[in-house]
Amino acid sequence: MESNKWILLSVFEKAYNIGNKALLKQYKRK
């Protein structure tokens, strides 16, 4: 159960980083 939590956290962190990069790209285009 503990390992599952860490896997979810790492996946969430990756998705969060990707989302931040996408937002930065859109922001720079304006």
C-alpha positions as a printed NumPy array, in Angstrom:
array([[  0.   ,   0.   ,   0.   ],
       [  2.823,   2.392,   0.846],
       [  4.587,   1.749,  -2.469],
       [  1.339,   2.497,  -4.336],
       [  1.185,   5.9  ,  -2.667],
       [  4.709,   6.76 ,  -3.806],
       [  3.975,   5.593,  -7.363],
       [  0.888,   7.81 ,  -7.484],
       [  2.892,  10.741,  -6.112],
       [  5.608,  10.352,  -8.755],
       [  3.01 ,  10.103, -11.549],
       [  1.191,  13.164, -10.207],
       [  4.468,  15.1  ,  -9.99 ],
       [  5.32 ,  14.257, -13.612],
       [  1.868,  15.319, -14.825],
       [  2.155,  18.521, -12.769],
       [  5.55 ,  19.355, -14.301],
       [  4.252,  18.693, -17.825],
       [  1.219,  20.888, -17.139],
       [  3.455,  23.692, -15.854],
       [  5.606,  23.559, -18.994],
       [  2.502,  23.689, -21.208],
       [  1.188,  26.693, -19.272],
       [  4.542,  28.463, -19.588],
       [  4.543,  27.922, -23.355],
       [  1.032,  29.37 , -23.688],
       [  1.967,  32.314, -21.453],
       [  5.069,  33.142, -23.505],
       [  3.058,  33.13 , -26.75 ],
       [  0.834,  35.981, -25.571]])
